[in-house]
Amino acid sequence: MNDLKNTQAPVTTVTINRDEFDAQTDNIYEAISIVAKRAGQINSDIKKELLEKLEEFATYSDSLEEVFENKEQIEVSKFYEKLPKPHALAVQEWLEDKIYHRNTEKDTE
């Protein structure tokens, strides 16, 4: 997983030059498909990492009425909420040419 603290991905929506975005594939739909798959991977990695960190602070009790507010747990959650969204991280990786991709249909020709 990339270092999430040092990512250059935007937290808000930004406009990207279409020619720059599809330059690697010469096909906007293929580029979007690749980035979407990578965003799914990033989302899965972030979710797994977050659940592992929150598990460290988990307190189990038999009573549903007891609610424990754990300051560390809240801070971890806030950190992940402030991160750029997975699609923004994937687009940034794509633009920096950090995503390996290949077209298997072209490989068989």
C-alpha positions as a Markdown table, in Angstrom:
| # | Residue | x | y | z |
|---|---|---|---|---|
| 1 | Met | 0.0 | 0.0 | 0.0 |
| 2 | Asn | 1.3 | 3.4 | -0.8 |
| 3 | Asp | 2.1 | 5.9 | 1.9 |
| 4 | Leu | -1.3 | 7.5 | 2.4 |
| 5 | Lys | 0.1 | 10.5 | 4.4 |
| 6 | Asn | 2.4 | 11.6 | 1.5 |
| 7 | Thr | 0.1 | 11.1 | -1.4 |
| 8 | Gln | -0.4 | 14.0 | -3.9 |
| 9 | Ala | -3.9 | 12.9 | -4.8 |
| 10 | Pro | -6.5 | 15.7 | -4.5 |
| 11 | Val | -9.1 | 15.5 | -1.7 |
| 12 | Thr | -11.6 | 17.4 | -3.8 |
| 13 | Thr | -12.8 | 17.0 | -7.4 |
| 14 | Val | -10.4 | 18.3 | -10.0 |
| 15 | Thr | -10.6 | 18.4 | -13.8 |
| 16 | Ile | -8.1 | 16.3 | -15.7 |
| 17 | Asn | -7.0 | 16.8 | -19.3 |
| 18 | Arg | -8.6 | 14.0 | -21.3 |
| 19 | Asp | -5.6 | 13.7 | -23.6 |
| 20 | Glu | -3.3 | 13.3 | -20.6 |
| 21 | Phe | -5.6 | 10.7 | -19.0 |
| 22 | Asp | -5.9 | 8.4 | -22.0 |
| 23 | Ala | -2.4 | 8.9 | -23.4 |
| 24 | Gln | -1.2 | 5.5 | -22.2 |
| 25 | Thr | -4.0 | 3.5 | -23.9 |
| 26 | Asp | -5.3 | 5.8 | -26.6 |
| 27 | Asn | -8.7 | 4.7 | -25.4 |
| 28 | Ile | -10.6 | 6.7 | -22.8 |
| 29 | Tyr | -12.8 | 3.7 | -21.9 |
| 30 | Glu | -9.9 | 1.4 | -21.4 |
| 31 | Ala | -8.1 | 4.0 | -19.2 |
| 32 | Ile | -11.2 | 4.4 | -17.1 |
| 33 | Ser | -11.6 | 0.7 | -16.7 |
| 34 | Ile | -8.0 | 0.3 | -15.6 |
| 35 | Val | -8.3 | 3.1 | -13.1 |
| 36 | Ala | -11.7 | 1.8 | -11.8 |
| 37 | Lys | -10.1 | -1.6 | -11.1 |
| 38 | Arg | -7.2 | -0.1 | -9.3 |
| 39 | Ala | -9.6 | 2.1 | -7.2 |
| 40 | Gly | -11.4 | -1.1 | -6.2 |
| 41 | Gln | -8.1 | -2.6 | -5.1 |
| 42 | Ile | -7.1 | 0.5 | -3.1 |
| 43 | Asn | -10.5 | 0.6 | -1.5 |
| 44 | Ser | -10.2 | -3.0 | -0.4 |
| 45 | Asp | -6.6 | -2.4 | 1.0 |
| 46 | Ile | -7.7 | 0.7 | 2.9 |
| 47 | Lys | -10.7 | -1.0 | 4.4 |
| 48 | Lys | -8.6 | -4.0 | 5.5 |
| 49 | Glu | -6.0 | -1.7 | 7.0 |
| 50 | Leu | -8.7 | 0.4 | 8.8 |
| 51 | Leu | -10.4 | -2.7 | 10.2 |
| 52 | Glu | -7.1 | -4.1 | 11.5 |
| 53 | Lys | -6.3 | -0.8 | 13.3 |
| 54 | Leu | -9.8 | -0.5 | 14.8 |
| 55 | Glu | -9.6 | -4.1 | 16.0 |
| 56 | Glu | -6.7 | -3.1 | 18.2 |
| 57 | Phe | -9.1 | -0.8 | 20.2 |
| 58 | Ala | -12.1 | -3.1 | 20.2 |
| 59 | Thr | -13.7 | -3.7 | 23.5 |
| 60 | Tyr | -16.3 | -6.5 | 23.8 |
| 61 | Ser | -19.2 | -6.5 | 26.2 |
| 62 | Asp | -22.4 | -8.4 | 26.5 |
| 63 | Ser | -24.5 | -5.2 | 26.9 |
| 64 | Leu | -25.5 | -3.3 | 23.8 |
| 65 | Glu | -26.3 | -0.3 | 25.9 |
| 66 | Glu | -22.7 | 0.3 | 26.9 |
| 67 | Val | -20.9 | 2.5 | 24.5 |
| 68 | Phe | -17.2 | 3.1 | 24.9 |
| 69 | Glu | -15.7 | 6.1 | 23.3 |
| 70 | Asn | -12.1 | 5.4 | 22.6 |
| 71 | Lys | -10.1 | 8.5 | 21.7 |
| 72 | Glu | -7.5 | 6.6 | 19.7 |
| 73 | Gln | -10.2 | 4.8 | 17.8 |
| 74 | Ile | -11.8 | 8.1 | 16.9 |
| 75 | Glu | -8.5 | 9.6 | 15.8 |
| 76 | Val | -7.8 | 6.6 | 13.5 |
| 77 | Ser | -11.3 | 7.0 | 12.0 |
| 78 | Lys | -10.8 | 10.7 | 11.4 |
| 79 | Phe | -7.5 | 10.1 | 9.7 |
| 80 | Tyr | -9.1 | 7.7 | 7.2 |
| 81 | Glu | -12.1 | 10.0 | 6.7 |
| 82 | Lys | -9.7 | 12.8 | 5.6 |
| 83 | Leu | -7.9 | 10.7 | 3.0 |
| 84 | Pro | -8.4 | 11.2 | -0.7 |
| 85 | Lys | -11.0 | 8.8 | -2.0 |
| 86 | Pro | -9.8 | 5.6 | -3.6 |
| 87 | His | -10.7 | 6.8 | -7.1 |
| 88 | Ala | -8.6 | 9.9 | -6.6 |
| 89 | Leu | -5.7 | 7.8 | -5.4 |
| 90 | Ala | -6.0 | 5.6 | -8.5 |
| 91 | Val | -6.2 | 8.5 | -10.9 |
| 92 | Gln | -3.1 | 10.0 | -9.3 |
| 93 | Glu | -1.2 | 6.6 | -9.7 |
| 94 | Trp | -2.4 | 6.4 | -13.3 |
| 95 | Leu | -1.2 | 9.9 | -14.2 |
| 96 | Glu | 2.2 | 9.1 | -12.5 |
| 97 | Asp | 2.4 | 5.9 | -14.6 |
| 98 | Lys | 2.5 | 3.7 | -11.4 |
| 99 | Ile | -0.2 | 1.3 | -12.6 |
| 100 | Tyr | 1.0 | -1.8 | -14.5 |
| 101 | His | -1.5 | -2.8 | -17.2 |
| 102 | Arg | -1.6 | -4.8 | -20.4 |
| 103 | Asn | -4.1 | -5.7 | -23.0 |
| 104 | Thr | -4.3 | -9.5 | -23.2 |
| 105 | Glu | -6.3 | -9.3 | -26.5 |
| 106 | Lys | -3.4 | -7.4 | -28.1 |
| 107 | Asp | -0.9 | -10.0 | -26.7 |
| 108 | Thr | -2.6 | -12.9 | -28.5 |
| 109 | Glu | -2.6 | -11.2 | -31.9 |
